[in-house]
Amino acid sequence: MNEAFLMKITWNVIKGHKFGYDLMQSRYLDGFDRPCDTLLASSVWGRIKQLVPELIADSYCLLGRGFSVLFWDDDWLGYFIADKISIPSFMRHRLKQTVADYFYDGYWHFAMEFVEKFLNTVCDILLMPIGHDDDIRFWKPSVHGEVTSALAFASRCHHFPMVAWGRWI
């Protein structure tokens, strides 16, 4: 249950839901504008930091204006561009550009070397419609795209024995 609730809190922080921010602000910020002066050890914050990449990997983005979608490391094309073009994992921490960093003034802006070397990926990008609203992140295991405590718990249930019709499975 703890893991399920932590997944829900992490999703709220990723999505920018008020509860997630309020929780982090009350725990780690003195007021709302500066970090606490004291060192706070927290198993909650440590686990949230661990869950972020997992939840990101299990989500996809419906592209709006592209300001909150990472160009290389978010699933907005049906795949992660960094995986598709084989960018080594040790280099990915440097790739923080958003889709909006490459699409502005109504046009895509790519280096010619990128276009020449990864033409299939560029074609996929050019076919992706750009919206005028905020980007929306969906959690793949959920029909409605949101992480709920119940769905998070169910996603972890394969680690626990399950009972059906009075018999262990």
DSSP file (Angstrom, degrees, kcal/mol; ACC not computed):
  #  RESIDUE AA STRUCTURE BP1 BP2  ACC     N-H-->O    O-->H-N    N-H-->O    O-->H-N    TCO  KAPPA ALPHA  PHI   PSI    X-CA   Y-CA   Z-CA
    1    1 A M     >        0   0    0      0, 0.0     4,-2.5     0, 0.0     5,-0.2   0.000 360.0 360.0 360.0 -39.9    0.0    0.0    0.0
    2    2 A N  H  >  +     0   0    0      1,-0.2     4,-2.5     2,-0.2     5,-0.2   0.929 360.0  49.4 -58.9 -45.3    2.9    2.4    0.8
    3    3 A E  H  > S+     0   0    0      1,-0.2     4,-2.3     2,-0.2    -1,-0.2   0.896 109.8  52.0 -61.5 -40.5    4.4    1.9   -2.6
    4    4 A A  H  > S+     0   0    0      2,-0.2     4,-2.0     1,-0.2    -1,-0.2   0.919 111.1  46.4 -63.0 -44.5    1.0    2.5   -4.3
    5    5 A F  H  X S+     0   0    0     -4,-2.5     4,-2.5     1,-0.2    -1,-0.2   0.881 111.3  52.0 -67.3 -37.0    0.5    5.8   -2.4
    6    6 A L  H  X S+     0   0    0     -4,-2.5     4,-2.7    -5,-0.2    -1,-0.2   0.884 107.9  52.2 -65.4 -37.4    4.1    6.9   -3.2
    7    7 A M  H  X S+     0   0    0     -4,-2.3     4,-2.5     2,-0.2    -2,-0.2   0.915 110.2  48.7 -62.8 -41.7    3.4    6.2   -6.9
    8    8 A K  H  X S+     0   0    0     -4,-2.0     4,-2.1     2,-0.2    -2,-0.2   0.923 112.7  47.1 -64.1 -45.2    0.3    8.4   -6.7
    9    9 A I  H  X S+     0   0    0     -4,-2.5     4,-2.1     2,-0.2    -2,-0.2   0.918 111.9  50.9 -62.4 -43.6    2.2   11.2   -4.9
   10   10 A T  H  X S+     0   0    0     -4,-2.7     4,-2.7     1,-0.2    -2,-0.2   0.912 109.0  51.1 -61.1 -43.1    5.1   10.9   -7.5
   11   11 A W  H  X S+     0   0    0     -4,-2.5     4,-2.9     1,-0.2     6,-0.3   0.904 108.3  52.4 -61.4 -40.7    2.6   11.1  -10.3
   12   12 A N  H  X>S+     0   0    0     -4,-2.1     5,-2.2     1,-0.2     4,-1.1   0.892 110.6  47.6 -62.0 -39.2    1.1   14.2   -8.8
   13   13 A V  H  <5S+     0   0    0     -4,-2.1     3,-0.3     3,-0.2    -2,-0.2   0.928 113.1  48.3 -67.1 -44.4    4.5   15.8   -8.6
   14   14 A I  H  <5S+     0   0    0     -4,-2.7    -2,-0.2     1,-0.2    -1,-0.2   0.926 116.9  42.0 -60.0 -46.1    5.3   14.9  -12.2
   15   15 A K  H  <5S-     0   0    0     -4,-2.9    -1,-0.2    -5,-0.2    -2,-0.2   0.614 111.7-118.9 -80.0 -12.6    2.0   16.2  -13.5
   16   16 A G  T  <5 +     0   0    0     -4,-1.1    -3,-0.2    -3,-0.3    -4,-0.1   0.719  49.7 169.7  81.2  21.0    2.1   19.3  -11.3
   17   17 A H     >< -     0   0    0     -5,-2.2     4,-1.8    -6,-0.3     3,-0.4  -0.389  43.5-117.9 -65.6 146.7   -1.1   18.5   -9.4
   18   18 A K  H  > S+     0   0    0      1,-0.2     4,-3.0     2,-0.2     5,-0.2   0.860 109.2  56.6 -56.1 -43.2   -1.6   20.8   -6.4
   19   19 A F  H  > S+     0   0    0      1,-0.2     4,-2.4     2,-0.2    -1,-0.2   0.915 107.0  49.2 -59.9 -43.7   -1.4   18.0   -3.8
   20   20 A G  H  > S+     0   0    0     -3,-0.4     4,-2.0     1,-0.2    -1,-0.2   0.919 114.4  44.3 -62.4 -44.6    2.0   16.8   -4.9
   21   21 A Y  H  X S+     0   0    0     -4,-1.8     4,-3.0    -9,-0.2     5,-0.2   0.916 112.1  52.3 -66.4 -42.9    3.4   20.3   -4.8
   22   22 A D  H  X S+     0   0    0     -4,-3.0     4,-2.6    -5,-0.2     5,-0.2   0.912 109.5  50.2 -59.6 -42.4    1.8   21.2   -1.5
   23   23 A L  H  X S+     0   0    0     -4,-2.4     4,-1.6    -5,-0.2    -1,-0.2   0.940 114.2  43.3 -61.2 -48.5    3.3   18.1    0.1
   24   24 A M  H  X S+     0   0    0     -4,-2.0     4,-2.9     1,-0.2     5,-0.4   0.888 114.1  51.4 -66.6 -38.9    6.8   18.8   -1.2
   25   25 A Q  H  X S+     0   0    0     -4,-3.0     4,-1.8     1,-0.2    -2,-0.2   0.922 110.2  47.8 -64.5 -43.9    6.6   22.5   -0.3
   26   26 A S  H  < S+     0   0    0     -4,-2.6    -1,-0.2    -5,-0.2    -2,-0.2   0.823 120.2  38.7 -68.3 -28.9    5.4   21.8    3.2
   27   27 A R  H  < S+     0   0    0     -4,-1.6    -2,-0.2    -5,-0.2    -1,-0.2   0.872 130.2  21.7 -88.1 -39.5    8.2   19.3    3.8
   28   28 A Y  H  < S+     0   0    0     -4,-2.9     8,-1.6    -5,-0.2     2,-0.4   0.491 109.4  69.5-115.3  -4.6   11.2   20.8    2.0
   29   29 A L  E  <  -A   35   0A   0     -4,-1.8     2,-1.0    -5,-0.4    -1,-0.0  -0.944  67.9-137.6-119.9 140.5   10.6   24.5    1.7
   30   30 A D  E >> S-A   34   0A   0      4,-2.9     3,-0.6    -2,-0.4     4,-0.6  -0.813  88.8 -28.6 -89.8 102.0   10.5   27.1    4.4
   31   31 A G  T 34 S-     0   0    0     -2,-1.0    -2,-0.1     1,-0.2     5,-0.1  -0.736 108.5 -62.2  81.1-140.0    7.5   29.1    3.3
   32   32 A F  T 34 S+     0   0    0     -2,-0.4    -1,-0.2     3,-0.1    -6,-0.0   0.307 125.8  49.9-124.6   8.3    7.1   28.8   -0.4
   33   33 A D  T <4 S+     0   0    0     -3,-0.6    -2,-0.1     1,-0.2    -4,-0.0   0.518 101.2  42.1-130.0  -3.4   10.3   30.4   -1.8
   34   34 A R  E  < S-A   30   0A   0     -4,-0.6    -4,-2.9     0, 0.0    -1,-0.2  -1.000  77.2-104.4-147.0 148.1   13.4   29.0   -0.1
   35   35 A P  E     -A   29   0A   0      0, 0.0    -6,-0.2     0, 0.0    -7,-0.1  -0.274  48.3 -93.1 -65.3 153.3   14.7   25.6    1.0
   36   36 A C        -     0   0    0     -8,-1.6     4,-0.1     1,-0.1    -9,-0.0  -0.340  26.1-133.9 -62.4 147.5   14.7   24.7    4.7
   37   37 A D  S    S+     0   0    0     -3,-0.1     2,-0.2     2,-0.1    -1,-0.1   0.774  84.9  74.0 -74.6 -26.3   17.9   25.5    6.5
   38   38 A T  S    S-     0   0    0      1,-0.1     2,-0.5     2,-0.0    -2,-0.1  -0.615  90.0-111.5 -92.0 149.5   18.0   22.1    8.2
   39   39 A L        -     0   0    0     -2,-0.2     2,-0.6     1,-0.0    -2,-0.1  -0.663  32.5-158.6 -77.3 124.2   18.9   18.8    6.5
   40   40 A L        -     0   0    0     -2,-0.5     2,-0.4    -4,-0.1    -4,-0.0  -0.916   3.7-153.8-110.9 112.9   15.8   16.6    6.3
   41   41 A A        +     0   0    0     -2,-0.6     2,-0.4     4,-0.0     3,-0.1  -0.678  23.5 175.1 -80.0 136.5   16.4   12.9    5.8
   42   42 A S     >  -     0   0    0     -2,-0.4     4,-1.5     1,-0.1     5,-0.1  -0.937  36.3-168.1-150.9 122.1   13.4   11.4    4.1
   43   43 A S  H  > S+     0   0    0     -2,-0.4     4,-1.9     2,-0.2     5,-0.2   0.782  96.9  58.4 -73.4 -27.0   12.7    7.9    2.8
   44   44 A V  H  > S+     0   0    0      2,-0.2     4,-2.5     1,-0.2     5,-0.2   0.964 107.5  43.2 -66.4 -52.4    9.6    9.4    1.1
   45   45 A W  H  > S+     0   0    0      1,-0.2     4,-2.3     2,-0.2    -2,-0.2   0.900 113.5  52.7 -62.5 -40.9   11.6   11.9   -1.0
   46   46 A G  H  X S+     0   0    0     -4,-1.5     4,-1.3     1,-0.2    -1,-0.2   0.907 112.1  45.0 -60.6 -42.3   14.3    9.3   -1.8
   47   47 A R  H  X S+     0   0    0     -4,-1.9     4,-2.2     2,-0.2    -2,-0.2   0.869 109.7  55.3 -71.5 -36.4   11.7    6.9   -3.1
   48   48 A I  H  X S+     0   0    0     -4,-2.5     4,-1.7     1,-0.2    -2,-0.2   0.932 106.4  51.5 -60.2 -44.8    9.9    9.6   -5.1
   49   49 A K  H  < S+     0   0    0     -4,-2.3    -1,-0.2     1,-0.2    -2,-0.2   0.853 111.7  48.1 -60.5 -34.2   13.1   10.4   -6.8
   50   50 A Q  H  X S+     0   0    0     -4,-1.3     4,-0.7     1,-0.2    -1,-0.2   0.842 110.8  50.6 -73.7 -33.7   13.5    6.7   -7.7
   51   51 A L  H  X S+     0   0    0     -4,-2.2     4,-2.7     1,-0.2     5,-0.3   0.747  91.6  77.3 -78.0 -23.7    9.9    6.4   -8.9
   52   52 A V  H  X S+     0   0    0     -4,-1.7     4,-2.5     1,-0.2     5,-0.2   0.936  96.4  44.1 -55.4 -52.9   10.0    9.4  -11.3
   53   53 A P  H  > S+     0   0    0      0, 0.0     4,-2.5     0, 0.0    -1,-0.2   0.884 113.8  52.3 -62.0 -35.4   12.0    7.6  -14.1
   54   54 A E  H  X S+     0   0    0     -4,-0.7     4,-1.4     2,-0.2    -2,-0.2   0.935 112.5  43.5 -64.4 -46.3    9.8    4.5  -13.7
   55   55 A L  H  < S+     0   0    0     -4,-2.7    -1,-0.2     2,-0.2    -3,-0.2   0.869 113.2  52.1 -69.4 -35.5    6.6    6.4  -14.1
   56   56 A I  H >< S+     0   0    0     -4,-2.5     3,-1.6    -5,-0.3    19,-0.3   0.926 108.7  50.9 -63.4 -43.7    8.0    8.5  -17.0
   57   57 A A  H 3< S+     0   0    0     -4,-2.5    -1,-0.2     1,-0.3    -2,-0.2   0.807 110.3  50.6 -64.0 -29.0    9.0    5.3  -18.8
   58   58 A D  T 3< S+     0   0    0     -4,-1.4    82,-2.8    -5,-0.2     2,-0.3   0.098 106.0  71.9 -95.3  22.0    5.4    4.0  -18.3
   59   59 A S  E <   -B  139   0B   0     -3,-1.6    16,-0.4    80,-0.3     2,-0.3  -0.887  59.8-156.0-132.0 163.9    3.8    7.1  -19.7
   60   60 A Y  E     -B  138   0B   0     78,-2.2    78,-3.1    -2,-0.3     2,-0.5  -0.929  17.9-125.5-134.5 162.8    3.3    8.8  -23.0
   61   61 A C  E     -B  137   0B   0     14,-3.1     2,-0.7    -2,-0.3    76,-0.2  -0.913   0.9-147.1-117.3 133.1    2.7   12.4  -23.9
   62   62 A L  E     -B  136   0B   0     74,-3.4    74,-2.2    -2,-0.5     2,-0.3  -0.882  39.1-123.5 -90.7 116.4   -0.1   14.0  -25.9
   63   63 A L        +     0   0    0     -2,-0.7    68,-0.2    13,-0.2    70,-0.1  -0.423  44.6 156.3 -74.1 127.2    1.7   16.9  -27.5
   64   64 A G  S    S-     0   0    0     -2,-0.3    67,-1.5    66,-0.1    70,-0.2   0.382  80.3 -27.7-105.7-112.4    0.4   20.4  -27.0
   65   65 A R  S    S-     0   0    0     68,-1.6    38,-0.1    65,-0.2    69,-0.1   0.618  84.1-123.3 -83.4 -13.4    2.8   23.2  -27.3
   66   66 A G  S    S+     0   0    0     33,-0.1    34,-2.1    34,-0.1    33,-0.7   0.582  72.4 126.2  88.3   9.9    5.7   21.0  -26.2
   67   67 A F  S    S+     0   0    0      1,-0.2    67,-0.1    32,-0.2    31,-0.0   0.761  81.7  33.5 -74.7 -24.2    7.0   23.0  -23.3
   68   68 A S  S    S+     0   0    0      2,-0.1     2,-0.6    30,-0.0    -1,-0.2   0.302  98.1  93.6-114.0   9.4    6.8   20.1  -20.8
   69   69 A V  S    S-     0   0    0     -3,-0.4    30,-2.2     5,-0.1     2,-0.4  -0.905  72.8-132.4-106.6 120.6    7.7   17.2  -23.1
   70   70 A L  B  >  -C   98   0C   0     -2,-0.6     4,-0.9    28,-0.2    28,-0.3  -0.563  11.5-145.1 -71.3 127.6   11.3   16.2  -23.3
   71   71 A F  T  4 S+     0   0    0     26,-2.5    10,-0.4    -2,-0.4     5,-0.2   0.915  93.2  26.9 -59.6 -46.9   12.3   15.9  -26.9
   72   72 A W  T  4 S+     0   0    0     25,-0.6    10,-2.4    23,-0.2    11,-0.3   0.825 128.0  37.0 -88.8 -34.3   14.8   13.0  -26.4
   73   73 A D  T  4 S+     0   0    0     22,-0.2     2,-0.3     8,-0.2    -2,-0.2   0.053  96.3  81.2-119.6  24.3   13.5   11.2  -23.3
   74   74 A D  S  < S-     0   0    0     -4,-0.9     2,-1.2    -3,-0.2     7,-0.5  -0.958  77.6-119.2-123.8 150.1    9.7   11.3  -23.4
   75   75 A D        +     0   0    0    -16,-0.4   -14,-3.1    -2,-0.3     5,-0.2  -0.730  63.6 128.7 -87.1  94.9    7.4    9.1  -25.3
   76   76 A W  S    S+     0   0    0     -2,-1.2   -13,-0.2     3,-0.7    -1,-0.2   0.431  73.3  45.6-123.6  -8.1    5.6   11.5  -27.6
   77   77 A L  S    S-     0   0    0      2,-0.9     3,-0.1    -3,-0.3    -2,-0.1   0.352 126.2 -89.2-110.1   1.2    6.1    9.7  -30.9
   78   78 A G  S    S+     0   0    0      1,-0.3     2,-0.3   -17,-0.1    -3,-0.1   0.389 111.1  44.3  97.5  -0.7    5.2    6.3  -29.8
   79   79 A Y  S    S-     0   0    0     -5,-0.2    -2,-0.9     4,-0.0    -3,-0.7  -0.961  94.0 -94.7-160.5 167.4    8.9    5.7  -28.8
   80   80 A F    >>  -     0   0    0     -2,-0.3     4,-2.4    -5,-0.2     3,-0.5  -0.826  26.8-147.2 -90.9 122.9   11.7    7.5  -27.1
   81   81 A I  H 3> S+     0   0    0     -2,-0.6     4,-2.4    -7,-0.5     5,-0.2   0.891  98.4  58.0 -58.5 -40.2   13.9    9.2  -29.6
   82   82 A A  H 34>S+     0   0    0    -10,-2.4     5,-2.9     1,-0.2    -1,-0.2   0.878 110.5  43.8 -59.3 -37.4   17.0    8.6  -27.5
   83   83 A D  H X45S+     0   0    0     -3,-0.5     3,-1.2   -11,-0.3    -2,-0.2   0.926 111.4  53.7 -69.9 -45.0   16.3    4.9  -27.7
   84   84 A K  H 3<5S+     0   0    0     -4,-2.4    -2,-0.2     1,-0.3    -1,-0.2   0.857 116.2  37.1 -60.6 -38.4   15.5    4.9  -31.4
   85   85 A I  T 3<5S-     0   0    0     -4,-2.4    -1,-0.3    -5,-0.2    -2,-0.2   0.288 113.5-117.2-101.8  11.3   18.8    6.6  -32.4
   86   86 A S  T < 5 +     0   0    0     -3,-1.2    -3,-0.2     1,-0.2    -4,-0.1   0.895  41.9 178.4  61.1  48.9   20.8    4.7  -29.7
   87   87 A I      < -     0   0    0     -5,-2.9    -1,-0.2    -6,-0.2     5,-0.1  -0.729  37.5-110.5 -77.7 125.6   22.0    7.6  -27.5
   88   88 A P    >>  -     0   0    0      0, 0.0     3,-1.7     0, 0.0     4,-0.7  -0.238  18.5-123.7 -60.2 145.3   24.1    5.9  -24.7
   89   89 A S  G >4 S+     0   0    0      1,-0.3     3,-0.8     2,-0.2     4,-0.4   0.817 107.9  63.1 -61.1 -32.6   22.4    6.1  -21.3
   90   90 A F  G 34 S+     0   0    0      1,-0.2    -1,-0.3     2,-0.1     3,-0.1   0.664 106.1  46.5 -69.7 -13.1   25.5    7.8  -19.7
   91   91 A M  G X4 S+     0   0    0     -3,-1.7     3,-1.6     1,-0.1     4,-0.3   0.586  89.2  85.2 -98.8 -13.1   24.9   10.8  -22.0
   92   92 A R  G X< S+     0   0    0     -3,-0.8     3,-1.6    -4,-0.7    -2,-0.1   0.749  72.2  72.2 -68.5 -24.7   21.1   11.2  -21.5
   93   93 A H  G 3  S+     0   0    0     -4,-0.4    -1,-0.3     1,-0.3    -2,-0.1   0.729  96.4  54.9 -62.7 -18.1   21.3   13.3  -18.4
   94   94 A R  G <  S+     0   0    0     -3,-1.6     2,-1.4     1,-0.1    -1,-0.3   0.609  85.8  88.6 -87.0 -13.5   22.5   16.2  -20.7
   95   95 A L    <   +     0   0    0     -3,-1.6   -22,-0.2    -4,-0.3   -23,-0.2  -0.646  41.5 139.0 -92.0  85.1   19.5   16.0  -23.0
   96   96 A K        +     0   0    0     -2,-1.4    -1,-0.2   -24,-0.1     2,-0.1   0.213  25.5 129.7-111.6  12.4   17.0   18.3  -21.4
   97   97 A Q        -     0   0    0     -3,-0.1   -26,-2.5   -27,-0.1   -25,-0.6  -0.418  47.8-141.4 -70.9 143.9   15.6   20.0  -24.4
   98   98 A T  B >   -C   70   0C   0    -28,-0.3     3,-0.9   -27,-0.1     4,-0.5  -0.517  27.3-105.2 -95.4 169.4   11.9   20.1  -24.8
   99   99 A V  G >> S+     0   0    0    -30,-2.2     3,-1.6   -33,-0.7     4,-1.5   0.887 121.9  61.0 -59.4 -38.2    9.9   19.7  -28.0
  100  100 A A  G 34 S+     0   0    0    -34,-2.1    -1,-0.2   -31,-0.3   -33,-0.1   0.741  92.1  66.0 -63.4 -22.6    9.3   23.5  -27.9
  101  101 A D  G <4 S+     0   0    0     -3,-0.9    -1,-0.3   -35,-0.3    -2,-0.2   0.747 112.2  33.6 -69.1 -21.7   13.1   24.0  -28.1
  102  102 A Y  T <4 S+     0   0    0     -3,-1.6     7,-2.7    -4,-0.5     2,-0.6   0.590 116.2  58.1-107.8 -16.1   12.9   22.5  -31.6
  103  103 A F  E  <  +D  108   0D   0     -4,-1.5     2,-0.3     5,-0.2     5,-0.2  -0.926  67.9 130.9-120.1 107.9    9.5   23.8  -32.7
  104  104 A Y  E >   +D  107   0D   0      3,-1.9     3,-1.8    -2,-0.6    -3,-0.0  -0.981  58.8  27.3-151.3 159.1    9.0   27.5  -32.7
  105  105 A D  T 3  S-     0   0    0     -2,-0.3     3,-0.1     1,-0.3    -1,-0.1   0.751 130.3 -64.3  56.2  26.0    7.7   30.2  -35.1
  106  106 A G  T 3  S+     0   0    0      1,-0.2     2,-0.3    -3,-0.0    -1,-0.3   0.576 116.9  91.6  81.3   9.3    5.6   27.5  -36.6
  107  107 A Y  E <  S-D  104   0D   0     -3,-1.8    -3,-1.9     2,-0.0     2,-0.3  -0.957  74.6-115.9-137.6 153.5    8.5   25.4  -37.9
  108  108 A W  E     -D  103   0D   0     -2,-0.3     2,-0.5    -5,-0.2    -5,-0.2  -0.678  26.2-156.5 -81.8 142.3   10.8   22.6  -36.8
  109  109 A H        +     0   0    0     -7,-2.7     2,-0.3    -2,-0.3    -2,-0.0  -0.921  24.6 157.3-126.6 104.4   14.4   23.6  -36.4
  110  110 A F        -     0   0    0     -2,-0.5     2,-0.2    -7,-0.0    -2,-0.0  -0.907  45.6-104.4-125.1 152.5   16.9   20.7  -36.7
  111  111 A A    >>  -     0   0    0     -2,-0.3     4,-1.8     1,-0.1     3,-0.5  -0.512  32.8-122.8 -68.8 143.8   20.6   20.5  -37.6
  112  112 A M  H 3> S+     0   0    0      1,-0.2     4,-2.7     2,-0.2     5,-0.2   0.841 111.7  58.8 -58.9 -34.4   21.1   19.3  -41.1
  113  113 A E  H 3> S+     0   0    0      1,-0.2     4,-2.4     2,-0.2    -1,-0.2   0.885 104.7  50.3 -63.7 -38.0   23.3   16.4  -39.8
  114  114 A F  H <> S+     0   0    0     -3,-0.5     4,-2.4     2,-0.2    -1,-0.2   0.924 111.8  47.6 -64.5 -44.7   20.4   15.2  -37.7
  115  115 A V  H  < S+     0   0    0     -4,-1.8    -2,-0.2     1,-0.2    -1,-0.2   0.925 114.9  45.5 -62.7 -45.6   18.0   15.2  -40.7
  116  116 A E  H >< S+     0   0    0     -4,-2.7     3,-0.5     1,-0.2    -2,-0.2   0.898 118.9  40.3 -66.1 -41.2   20.5   13.4  -42.9
  117  117 A K  H 3< S+     0   0    0     -4,-2.4    -2,-0.2     1,-0.2    -1,-0.2   0.827 127.1  30.3 -80.4 -31.9   21.4   10.7  -40.3
  118  118 A F  T 3X  +     0   0    0     -4,-2.4     4,-2.3    -5,-0.2     3,-0.2  -0.375  68.7 148.4-126.0  53.5   17.9   10.1  -38.9
  119  119 A L  H <> S+     0   0    0     -3,-0.5     4,-2.4     1,-0.2     5,-0.2   0.856  72.2  54.5 -59.2 -39.6   15.6   10.8  -41.7
  120  120 A N  H  > S+     0   0    0      2,-0.2     4,-2.0     1,-0.2    -1,-0.2   0.911 110.3  46.6 -62.8 -41.4   13.0    8.2  -40.6
  121  121 A T  H  > S+     0   0    0     -3,-0.2     4,-2.3     2,-0.2    -2,-0.2   0.908 111.1  51.9 -66.3 -41.6   12.8    9.8  -37.2
  122  122 A V  H  X S+     0   0    0     -4,-2.3     4,-2.6     1,-0.2    -2,-0.2   0.896 107.8  52.5 -62.3 -39.9   12.5   13.3  -38.7
  123  123 A C  H  X S+     0   0    0     -4,-2.4     4,-1.4     2,-0.2    -1,-0.2   0.911 108.7  50.2 -62.2 -41.6    9.6   12.0  -40.9
  124  124 A D  H  X S+     0   0    0     -4,-2.0     4,-0.6     1,-0.2    -2,-0.2   0.906 111.5  49.2 -60.4 -41.4    7.8   10.7  -37.8
  125  125 A I  H >< S+     0   0    0     -4,-2.3     3,-1.3     1,-0.2    -2,-0.2   0.921 107.9  52.8 -64.6 -44.4    8.3   14.1  -36.1
  126  126 A L  H 3< S+     0   0    0     -4,-2.6    -1,-0.2     1,-0.3    -2,-0.2   0.779 107.3  53.2 -64.6 -26.3    7.0   16.0  -39.1
  127  127 A L  H 3< S+     0   0    0     -4,-1.4    -1,-0.3    -5,-0.2    -2,-0.2   0.592  87.0  99.6 -83.2 -11.2    3.8   13.9  -39.1
  128  128 A M  S << S-     0   0    0     -3,-1.3     2,-0.2    -4,-0.6   -51,-0.0  -0.643  75.5-129.1 -80.3 122.1    3.1   14.6  -35.4
  129  129 A P        -     0   0    0      0, 0.0     2,-0.5     0, 0.0   -66,-0.1  -0.466  14.5-139.8 -71.0 141.9    0.6   17.4  -35.0
  130  130 A I        -     0   0    0     -2,-0.2   -65,-0.2   -65,-0.0   -66,-0.1  -0.889  19.4-150.2-101.6 128.1    1.5   20.2  -32.7
  131  131 A G        -     0   0    0    -67,-1.5   -67,-0.1    -2,-0.5     4,-0.1  -0.252  17.5-134.7 -90.2-179.6   -1.3   21.5  -30.4
  132  132 A H  S    S+     0   0    0      2,-0.1     2,-0.1   -69,-0.1   -68,-0.1   0.334  81.4  72.0-114.9   1.8   -2.0   24.9  -28.9
  133  133 A D  S    S-     0   0    0      1,-0.2   -68,-1.6   -70,-0.1    -2,-0.1  -0.380  96.4 -66.9-105.5-174.8   -2.8   23.7  -25.4
  134  134 A D        -     0   0    0    -70,-0.2    -1,-0.2    -2,-0.1    -2,-0.1  -0.387  57.6-100.6 -69.8 152.8   -0.7   22.3  -22.6
  135  135 A D        -     0   0    0    -71,-0.1     2,-0.4    -2,-0.1   -72,-0.2  -0.411  35.1-146.3 -69.3 151.8    0.9   18.9  -23.0
  136  136 A I  E     -B   62   0B   0    -74,-2.2   -74,-3.4    -2,-0.1     2,-0.4  -0.989   3.7-152.4-127.0 129.7   -0.8   16.0  -21.3
  137  137 A R  E     -B   61   0B   0     -2,-0.4     2,-0.4   -76,-0.2   -76,-0.2  -0.856  11.6-165.2-102.0 134.7    0.9   13.0  -19.8
  138  138 A F  E     -B   60   0B   0    -78,-3.1   -78,-2.2    -2,-0.4     2,-0.6  -0.947  19.7-131.1-119.8 138.7   -0.8    9.7  -19.6
  139  139 A W  E >   -B   59   0B   0      6,-2.7     3,-1.7    -2,-0.4     6,-0.3  -0.808  19.4-143.0 -87.2 121.1    0.1    6.6  -17.6
  140  140 A K  T 3  S+     0   0    0    -82,-2.8    -1,-0.1    -2,-0.6   -81,-0.1   0.826  94.0  57.9 -58.6 -39.7    0.0    3.6  -19.9
  141  141 A P  T 3  S+     0   0    0      0, 0.0     2,-0.4     0, 0.0    -1,-0.3   0.597  97.1  79.1 -69.6  -5.5   -1.3    1.0  -17.5
  142  142 A S  S <  S-     0   0    0     -3,-1.7     3,-0.1     1,-0.1     5,-0.1  -0.832  70.6-146.5-107.6 138.7   -4.4    3.2  -16.9
  143  143 A V  S    S+     0   0    0     -2,-0.4    -1,-0.1     1,-0.2    -3,-0.0   0.887 106.6  37.4 -65.2 -39.2   -7.5    3.5  -19.2
  144  144 A H  S    S-     0   0    0      2,-0.2    -1,-0.2    -6,-0.0     3,-0.1   0.450 113.2-117.1 -95.1  -1.4   -7.9    7.1  -18.2
  145  145 A G  S    S+     0   0    0     -6,-0.3    -6,-2.7     1,-0.3     2,-0.3   0.379  75.5 112.8  88.8  -5.2   -4.2    7.9  -18.1
  146  146 A E        -     0   0    0     -8,-0.2     2,-0.6    -6,-0.1    -1,-0.3  -0.737  66.4-122.9-103.4 150.3   -4.0    8.8  -14.4
  147  147 A V        -     0   0    0     -2,-0.3     2,-0.3  -139,-0.1  -135,-0.0  -0.816  33.6-178.7 -87.0 120.9   -2.2    7.0  -11.6
  148  148 A T     >  -     0   0    0     -2,-0.6     4,-2.7     1,-0.1     5,-0.2  -0.818  39.3-115.0-111.9 160.7   -4.7    6.1   -8.8
  149  149 A S  H  > S+     0   0    0     -2,-0.3     4,-2.5     1,-0.2     5,-0.2   0.904 117.3  51.3 -60.6 -40.5   -3.7    4.4   -5.6
  150  150 A A  H  > S+     0   0    0      2,-0.2     4,-2.5     1,-0.2    -1,-0.2   0.921 112.6  44.3 -64.4 -44.6   -5.8    1.4   -6.6
  151  151 A L  H  > S+     0   0    0      2,-0.2     4,-2.3     1,-0.2    -2,-0.2   0.887 112.9  51.7 -68.5 -37.7   -4.2    1.1  -10.0
  152  152 A A  H  X S+     0   0    0     -4,-2.7     4,-1.0     2,-0.2    -2,-0.2   0.922 111.4  47.7 -62.8 -43.0   -0.8    1.6   -8.6
  153  153 A F  H >X S+     0   0    0     -4,-2.5     4,-0.7    -5,-0.2     3,-0.7   0.926 111.8  49.9 -62.7 -44.7   -1.5   -1.2   -6.1
  154  154 A A  H >< S+     0   0    0     -4,-2.5     3,-0.7     1,-0.2     4,-0.4   0.861 105.9  56.3 -63.0 -35.7   -2.8   -3.5   -8.8
  155  155 A S  H 3< S+     0   0    0     -4,-2.3    -1,-0.2     1,-0.2     3,-0.2   0.766 112.1  43.0 -68.0 -23.4    0.3   -2.8  -10.9
  156  156 A R  H X< S+     0   0    0     -4,-1.0     3,-2.0    -3,-0.7    -1,-0.2   0.524  89.0  92.9 -94.9  -8.1    2.4   -4.1   -8.0
  157  157 A C  G X<  +     0   0    0     -4,-0.7     3,-2.6    -3,-0.7    -1,-0.2   0.739  65.7  76.6 -62.7 -24.1    0.1   -7.1   -7.2
  158  158 A H  G 3  S+     0   0    0     -4,-0.4    -1,-0.3     1,-0.3    -2,-0.1   0.667  89.4  61.0 -62.8 -11.2    2.1   -9.5   -9.4
  159  159 A H  G <  S+     0   0    0     -3,-2.0    -1,-0.3     2,-0.1    -2,-0.2   0.580 101.6  62.6 -86.0 -11.1    4.6   -9.4   -6.5
  160  160 A F  S <  S-     0   0    0     -3,-2.6     2,-0.1    -4,-0.2     0, 0.0  -0.829  96.4 -97.4-115.3 151.1    2.0  -10.8   -4.1
  161  161 A P        -     0   0    0      0, 0.0     2,-0.4     0, 0.0    -2,-0.1  -0.421  42.2-148.7 -63.2 142.1    0.2  -14.1   -4.1
  162  162 A M        -     0   0    0     -4,-0.1     7,-2.8    -2,-0.1     2,-0.5  -0.886   4.2-148.6-116.3 147.0   -3.3  -13.7   -5.6
  163  163 A V  E     +E  168   0E   0     -2,-0.4     2,-0.4     5,-0.2     5,-0.2  -0.954  16.0 176.8-116.3 130.2   -6.5  -15.6   -4.7
  164  164 A A  E >  S-E  167   0E   0      3,-2.5     3,-1.8    -2,-0.5    -2,-0.0  -0.996  72.1  -9.3-133.4 130.3   -9.2  -16.4   -7.2
  165  165 A W  T 3  S-     0   0    0     -2,-0.4    -1,-0.1     1,-0.3     3,-0.1   0.835 128.6 -56.2  53.8  36.6  -12.3  -18.4   -6.5
  166  166 A G  T 3  S+     0   0    0      1,-0.2     2,-0.3     0, 0.0    -1,-0.3   0.536 117.4 102.7  79.9   6.6  -10.8  -19.4   -3.1
  167  167 A R  E <  S-E  164   0E   0     -3,-1.8    -3,-2.5     2,-0.0    -1,-0.2  -0.935  74.7-111.0-124.5 148.1   -7.6  -20.9   -4.5
  168  168 A W  E      E  163   0E   0     -2,-0.3    -5,-0.2    -5,-0.2     0, 0.0  -0.508 360.0 360.0 -72.7 140.5   -4.1  -19.5   -4.7
  169  169 A I              0   0    0     -7,-2.8    -1,-0.1    -2,-0.2    -6,-0.1   0.375 360.0 360.0-103.8 360.0   -2.9  -18.6   -8.1
